[in-house]
Amino acid sequence: MPETRVLLLRHAETSAPDRFHGAESDVGLGERGRRQAEAVAEILAAEGPDALYSSAMRRALETAAPIGRAAGLVPRVVEALHERAMGPLSGLRREEGLDTYVEAKRRWMAGDLDFTHEGGESFASIRRRVVPALRALARRHPGQTIVVIAHGVVIRVALTTLLEGYGPEDFDRIGIANIGVNDLRTDGEHWRAVALNQA
């Protein structure tokens, strides 16, 4: 099929950026995040996207809204793109839950993809729901450009799964900043990156 361009990005900054926010925490954007969303909206609208997709979480939808206005598109919700379930880490200050999260990442990067902490979602579980969803979106839009708003952990899992030359061991190698755009191309089977985490 003709290549699909997938502009995959993390939501803008939340109102509590110093805390872990998993699937359990439906926090919205802060003032800085709203400014970020407005700024990236103009950039993405200039790319002429044909469709706009978002996680159902508030922070993603609030990022998608100005993009939709700027591009003349209605954001479509994809439930499978929600952030990783974090269990008791969700809502904690980062310094309080950091050791637990770092251990999960270390185990994933060592190849233990089914590992998780109490109440948390494993790399393998995230991959099973996110990767098929992204593949389906790309195949729905051959030869077109789509914008997809998701979350930090799920984007890392997707990129280290889909991109040739990457694997779980590269989880920390890929930066995922708020509104960092990953400019991807796919023919429906193979995926490549033109740019990663572009500000």
BAMI-488174 format. One record per residue (C-alpha): x, y, z; residue number from 1. Coordinates in nm, 4 decimals. Example, Ala and Ser with C-alpha at 12.3 -4.5 7.8 and 13.67 -1.06 7.14 Angstrom:
! residues 2
{{1.2300, -0.4500, 0.7800}, 1} {{1.3670, -0.1060, 0.7140}, 2} 
//
This chain:
! residues 199
{{0.0000, 0.0000, 0.0000}, 1} {{0.1134, 0.3634, -0.0403}, 2} {{0.3013, 0.4869, 0.2642}, 3} {{0.1057, 0.6364, 0.5506}, 4} {{0.2630, 0.9218, 0.7434}, 5} {{0.1965, 0.8860, 1.1152}, 6} {{0.2699, 1.1886, 1.3338}, 7} {{0.2714, 1.0270, 1.6786}, 8} {{0.3110, 1.2519, 1.9793}, 9} {{0.2773, 1.2610, 2.3534}, 10} {{0.0168, 1.4888, 2.5085}, 11} {{0.1145, 1.8345, 2.6373}, 12} {{0.2242, 1.8969, 2.9972}, 13} {{-0.0293, 1.8141, 3.2681}, 14} {{-0.1377, 2.0317, 3.5587}, 15} {{0.0781, 1.8146, 3.7890}, 16} {{0.3950, 1.7279, 3.5935}, 17} {{0.5840, 1.6289, 3.9097}, 18} {{0.3622, 1.3228, 3.9606}, 19} {{0.3192, 0.9851, 3.7927}, 20} {{0.0008, 0.9716, 3.5866}, 21} {{-0.0990, 0.6282, 3.4684}, 22} {{-0.4251, 0.5060, 3.3218}, 23} {{-0.5795, 0.5589, 3.6663}, 24} {{-0.5141, 0.9359, 3.6691}, 25} {{-0.7283, 1.1376, 3.4288}, 26} {{-0.5540, 1.4687, 3.4909}, 27} {{-0.5908, 1.7579, 3.2469}, 28} {{-0.3387, 2.0035, 3.1055}, 29} {{-0.1806, 2.2848, 3.3022}, 30} {{-0.1378, 2.6388, 3.1727}, 31} {{0.1993, 2.5558, 3.0179}, 32} {{0.0484, 2.2472, 2.8580}, 33} {{-0.2337, 2.4484, 2.7033}, 34} {{0.0216, 2.6835, 2.5475}, 35} {{0.2185, 2.3840, 2.4183}, 36} {{-0.0947, 2.2344, 2.2626}, 37} {{-0.1814, 2.5604, 2.0852}, 38} {{0.1745, 2.5920, 1.9529}, 39} {{0.1987, 2.2369, 1.8184}, 40} {{-0.1487, 2.2703, 1.6665}, 41} {{-0.0249, 2.5282, 1.4171}, 42} {{0.2779, 2.3177, 1.3275}, 43} {{0.0739, 2.0017, 1.2719}, 44} {{-0.2054, 2.1785, 1.0831}, 45} {{0.0563, 2.2997, 0.8342}, 46} {{0.1325, 1.9336, 0.7534}, 47} {{-0.2223, 1.8910, 0.6165}, 48} {{-0.3317, 1.5887, 0.8200}, 49} {{-0.6227, 1.3814, 0.6924}, 50} {{-0.7296, 1.2448, 1.0304}, 51} {{-0.6705, 1.3040, 1.4009}, 52} {{-0.6779, 1.0294, 1.6644}, 53} {{-0.6413, 1.0504, 2.0410}, 54} {{-0.6343, 0.8438, 2.3542}, 55} {{-0.9574, 0.8839, 2.5514}, 56} {{-0.7689, 1.0349, 2.8450}, 57} {{-0.8342, 1.3988, 2.9301}, 58} {{-0.4754, 1.5151, 2.8857}, 59} {{-0.4656, 1.3681, 2.5353}, 60} {{-0.8073, 1.5038, 2.4357}, 61} {{-0.7161, 1.8518, 2.5626}, 62} {{-0.4035, 1.8335, 2.3457}, 63} {{-0.6028, 1.7122, 2.0463}, 64} {{-0.8700, 1.9843, 2.0678}, 65} {{-0.6618, 2.2798, 1.9391}, 66} {{-0.5013, 2.0565, 1.6762}, 67} {{-0.8467, 1.9634, 1.5547}, 68} {{-0.9539, 2.3276, 1.5396}, 69} {{-0.6410, 2.4325, 1.3519}, 70} {{-0.6596, 2.1433, 1.1049}, 71} {{-1.0377, 2.1353, 1.0635}, 72} {{-1.0603, 1.7817, 1.2022}, 73} {{-1.2673, 1.6154, 1.4723}, 74} {{-1.0506, 1.4069, 1.7075}, 75} {{-1.1462, 1.0387, 1.7033}, 76} {{-1.0944, 0.8412, 2.0224}, 77} {{-0.8919, 0.5187, 2.0245}, 78} {{-0.9427, 0.3493, 2.3606}, 79} {{-0.6373, 0.1231, 2.3211}, 80} {{-0.3996, 0.4210, 2.3330}, 81} {{-0.4505, 0.4980, 2.7040}, 82} {{-0.1457, 0.5333, 2.9265}, 83} {{0.0088, 0.2400, 3.1106}, 84} {{-0.1713, 0.1253, 3.4227}, 85} {{0.0634, 0.2305, 3.7046}, 86} {{-0.1222, 0.0883, 4.0047}, 87} {{-0.0239, 0.2536, 4.3336}, 88} {{0.2378, 0.4693, 4.1569}, 89} {{-0.0312, 0.6742, 3.9839}, 90} {{-0.0633, 1.0113, 4.1552}, 91} {{0.2596, 0.9727, 4.3547}, 92} {{0.5306, 1.2348, 4.3365}, 93} {{0.7969, 1.1128, 4.0975}, 94} {{1.0640, 1.0851, 4.3656}, 95} {{0.8329, 0.8628, 4.5742}, 96} {{0.7731, 0.6044, 4.3026}, 97} {{1.0857, 0.6402, 4.0935}, 98} {{1.2710, 0.3341, 4.2239}, 99} {{0.9764, 0.1058, 4.1438}, 100} {{0.9370, 0.2486, 3.7935}, 101} {{1.3108, 0.2331, 3.7215}, 102} {{1.3174, -0.1336, 3.8252}, 103} {{1.0324, -0.2118, 3.5843}, 104} {{1.2177, -0.0391, 3.2999}, 105} {{1.5414, -0.2201, 3.3886}, 106} {{1.3676, -0.5578, 3.3745}, 107} {{1.2018, -0.4734, 3.0416}, 108} {{1.5304, -0.3600, 2.8892}, 109} {{1.6864, -0.6880, 3.0077}, 110} {{1.4192, -0.8821, 2.8181}, 111} {{1.1726, -0.9618, 3.0978}, 112} {{0.8748, -0.8158, 2.9111}, 113} {{0.6104, -0.9742, 3.1343}, 114} {{0.7511, -0.8150, 3.4492}, 115} {{0.5512, -0.5533, 3.6330}, 116} {{0.5073, -0.4181, 3.9830}, 117} {{0.1851, -0.4480, 4.1844}, 118} {{-0.1083, -0.3067, 3.9872}, 119} {{0.1115, -0.2098, 3.6944}, 120} {{0.0955, -0.3081, 3.3295}, 121} {{0.3822, -0.4993, 3.1685}, 122} {{0.5637, -0.4115, 2.8462}, 123} {{0.4102, -0.7194, 2.6816}, 124} {{0.0586, -0.6207, 2.7843}, 125} {{0.1000, -0.2646, 2.6554}, 126} {{0.2418, -0.3966, 2.3294}, 127} {{-0.0544, -0.6309, 2.2784}, 128} {{-0.3054, -0.3450, 2.2883}, 129} {{-0.1125, -0.0516, 2.1377}, 130} {{0.0750, -0.1958, 1.8399}, 131} {{-0.2292, -0.3540, 1.6683}, 132} {{-0.4210, -0.0279, 1.7183}, 133} {{-0.1488, 0.1789, 1.5496}, 134} {{-0.1151, -0.0704, 1.2655}, 135} {{-0.4912, -0.0577, 1.2082}, 136} {{-0.4932, 0.3231, 1.1985}, 137} {{-0.2097, 0.3318, 0.9449}, 138} {{-0.3766, 0.0739, 0.7204}, 139} {{-0.6984, 0.2762, 0.7297}, 140} {{-0.5177, 0.5731, 0.5704}, 141} {{-0.2880, 0.4552, 0.2873}, 142} {{-0.1069, 0.7478, 0.1272}, 143} {{-0.2405, 0.9900, 0.3884}, 144} {{-0.1106, 1.1753, 0.6949}, 145} {{-0.2568, 1.1093, 1.0378}, 146} {{-0.1901, 1.2660, 1.3776}, 147} {{-0.2061, 1.0395, 1.6830}, 148} {{-0.1988, 1.1720, 2.0418}, 149} {{-0.0920, 0.9192, 2.3057}, 150} {{0.1269, 0.8847, 2.6158}, 151} {{0.4928, 0.8496, 2.7042}, 152} {{0.5214, 0.4847, 2.8040}, 153} {{0.2923, 0.3549, 2.5309}, 154} {{0.4792, 0.5534, 2.2643}, 155} {{0.8119, 0.4084, 2.3795}, 156} {{0.6686, 0.0566, 2.3684}, 157} {{0.5271, 0.1200, 2.0206}, 158} {{0.8472, 0.2668, 1.8784}, 159} {{1.0758, -0.0012, 2.0217}, 160} {{0.8428, -0.2642, 1.8740}, 161} {{0.7630, -0.1158, 1.5324}, 162} {{1.0898, 0.0461, 1.4231}, 163} {{1.3579, -0.1730, 1.2672}, 164} {{1.6835, -0.1547, 1.4585}, 165} {{1.5102, -0.0933, 1.7914}, 166} {{1.4008, -0.3288, 2.0665}, 167} {{1.2945, -0.3221, 2.4324}, 168} {{1.6574, -0.2668, 2.5305}, 169} {{1.6253, 0.0803, 2.3722}, 170} {{1.3331, 0.1859, 2.5935}, 171} {{1.5334, 0.4682, 2.7550}, 172} {{1.7188, 0.5547, 2.4343}, 173} {{1.4147, 0.7278, 2.2843}, 174} {{1.3198, 1.0579, 2.4437}, 175} {{0.9482, 1.1307, 2.4662}, 176} {{0.8949, 1.4951, 2.5600}, 177} {{0.5544, 1.6558, 2.5939}, 178} {{0.4371, 1.7315, 2.2368}, 179} {{0.7547, 1.5768, 2.0934}, 180} {{0.6535, 1.4606, 1.7448}, 181} {{0.7624, 1.1222, 1.6080}, 182} {{0.7388, 1.1483, 1.2285}, 183} {{0.6870, 0.7924, 1.1043}, 184} {{0.6223, 0.6246, 0.7692}, 185} {{0.4744, 0.2811, 0.7103}, 186} {{0.3680, 0.0710, 0.4141}, 187} {{0.1423, -0.1260, 0.6465}, 188} {{0.4102, -0.3768, 0.7437}, 189} {{0.7411, -0.1970, 0.7885}, 190} {{0.7827, 0.1227, 0.9871}, 191} {{1.0610, 0.3810, 0.9718}, 192} {{1.1270, 0.7083, 1.1510}, 193} {{1.2004, 1.0313, 0.9667}, 194} {{1.2372, 1.2108, 1.3013}, 195} {{1.1923, 1.1163, 1.6668}, 196} {{1.0802, 1.3409, 1.9528}, 197} {{1.0896, 1.6518, 1.7348}, 198} {{1.0150, 1.9678, 1.9335}, 199} 
//
